[in-house]
Amino acid sequence: MNEAEALATFGALSNVTRLRILKHLVKAGGDGLTAGEISNEVEATPSRASFHLAEMTKTGLLISERQSREIIYRVDFKSIGDMVHYLIHDCCEGNKTVQSCCNPNDNCL
């Protein structure tokens, strides 16, 4: 992941609706959710949810697949991993304090 890709990815998550979408899709795992299910879960109108889903798909955070009349959305876990890796290793240059904070059982200060 390069700097421009990282900025686009982090930007795609800098919205409360998009962050909620990501959380629900992570929970759904490989099965994913339909656009309608996502809209209901995040309490967004279908058009608003579609807008956010399109933005997240454009940055590579989500994968979409048409199944009959519905579109199923799934998290691209590799993309999420690339984003976290970029933040810890490239942006923070592998700082040991930052890395220790990634373990919720460790006290990072």
C-alpha positions in Angstrom: 0.0 0.0 0.0 1.4 3.4 -0.9 0.6 6.7 0.6 -2.2 7.7 -1.8 -3.9 4.3 -1.3 -3.6 4.7 2.5 -5.1 8.1 2.4 -8.0 6.9 0.2 -8.6 3.9 2.5 -8.5 5.9 5.8 -10.7 8.6 4.2 -13.3 5.9 3.3 -13.6 5.1 6.9 -13.8 8.6 8.2 -17.5 8.6 8.4 -19.8 7.1 11.1 -22.0 5.3 8.6 -19.0 3.7 6.8 -17.4 2.6 10.1 -20.7 1.0 11.1 -20.9 -0.7 7.7 -17.4 -2.1 8.2 -18.2 -3.4 11.6 -21.4 -5.2 10.4 -19.6 -6.7 7.4 -16.7 -7.9 9.5 -19.2 -9.7 11.8 -20.9 -11.2 8.7 -17.6 -12.6 7.6 -17.5 -14.5 4.2 -21.2 -14.6 3.8 -21.5 -10.9 3.5 -24.7 -8.9 3.6 -27.0 -7.5 0.9 -27.3 -3.8 0.5 -30.7 -3.9 2.0 -29.5 -5.7 5.1 -26.7 -3.2 5.5 -29.0 -0.3 5.1 -31.2 -1.7 7.9 -28.3 -2.5 10.2 -26.8 1.0 10.0 -30.2 2.7 9.9 -29.5 4.5 6.6 -31.7 5.1 3.7 -31.0 2.7 0.8 -29.6 5.5 -1.3 -27.4 6.7 1.5 -26.1 3.2 2.2 -25.5 2.6 -1.6 -23.5 5.8 -1.8 -21.3 4.7 1.1 -21.0 1.1 -0.1 -19.8 2.4 -3.5 -17.2 4.6 -1.9 -15.9 1.8 0.2 -15.8 -0.6 -2.7 -13.9 1.9 -4.8 -11.1 2.0 -2.3 -10.9 -1.7 -2.1 -12.3 -2.1 1.5 -15.3 -4.0 0.2 -16.0 -6.6 -2.5 -19.3 -6.7 -4.2 -20.9 -9.6 -6.0 -24.2 -9.6 -7.9 -26.4 -12.6 -7.0 -29.6 -12.6 -9.0 -31.3 -9.2 -8.2 -29.2 -8.5 -5.1 -25.7 -7.3 -4.5 -23.8 -9.0 -1.7 -21.0 -7.0 0.0 -18.1 -8.5 1.9 -15.1 -7.0 3.6 -11.8 -7.5 1.8 -9.8 -8.7 4.8 -6.5 -8.4 2.9 -7.2 -4.8 2.3 -7.9 -4.2 6.0 -4.7 -6.0 6.8 -2.8 -3.9 4.3 -4.2 -0.7 5.9 -3.3 -1.8 9.5 0.2 -2.9 8.3 0.7 0.5 6.6 -0.3 2.3 9.7 1.9 0.3 12.1 5.0 -0.4 9.9 5.2 2.4 7.4 3.5 5.4 9.1 4.7 4.6 12.6 7.9 3.0 11.4 7.4 -0.2 13.5 7.5 1.8 16.7 7.5 -0.8 19.6 5.1 1.3 21.8 2.6 1.5 18.9 2.9 -2.2 18.3 2.4 -3.0 22.0 -0.8 -1.0 22.0 -2.2 -3.4 19.4 -2.5 -6.0 22.1 -5.4 -5.0 24.3 -3.9 -7.0 27.2 -0.8 -4.8 27.2 -0.5 -1.4 28.8 1.0 0.8 26.0 2.1 3.7 28.2 
